[in-house]
């Protein structure tokens, strides 16, 4: 459970809970939702990869600086 600590769990949970709203909203809100959803997806991937590199004992500053 070290890899998926509370911050990652909350980001992923927020993404999954917002998926039904994507199908309910109008076109303008769908575009905004898609942008926010993709940003959250990118953030969660950067965080998970950074934590994984940290657990391996490798330097993860490049991942966080690029992300």
N, C-alpha and C positions, 0 to 999 in steps of 0.2 A: 504494500500500500504506500510505500515511500515515493514511488514514481508519480502516482496521482494523489498529490496532497490536496488540501481543502481548496486552494485557489483554483487549481485546474478543474476540480469537481464542480465548483460553482459556475465556472465559465461554460463548461460542457452542459451542465444542467440548464442553464439559462438559454443556451442555443436550442436544446431539444424542446424546452417548454414554449419557445417562441415559434416553433414550426407551424402549429395550427393557425396562428394569427396571420401567417403569410397567405393562407388560402381564404381567409375571411375578409381581409382589407381590400380597398380599391387599388387601382393601378398605381397611383402616385405613392401610396404607402407600401406597396409591394417592392418598388424600386428602392426605397429607403431601407426597408427591412432586409432586402438582399445585400445591400452594401454593408449594413451593420453586421449581418450574419457572416459575411465573408471576412470582415475584420476580426470578429470573435474567433472564427475558425483559424485564421492565420496566427492570432495571438496564442491560442491554445496549442497549436503545433510548435511554435517557437518555445513556449514554456515547457512543454513535454520534452522536446529535444534538448533544451538547455539543462533540465533536471537529469535527464538520462546521461548526458556527458559528464555532469557533476558526479553522479554516482559511479561512473567509470573512472573518476579521478583525472579526467582530461580538462583542459582549459575550455570554458564555455563563453568567454567574453565576446568572441567574434559572433556567435549566434545571437546574443542579446543586442549587440551593437548593430548588426544588420537588420534584425527584427524590429 
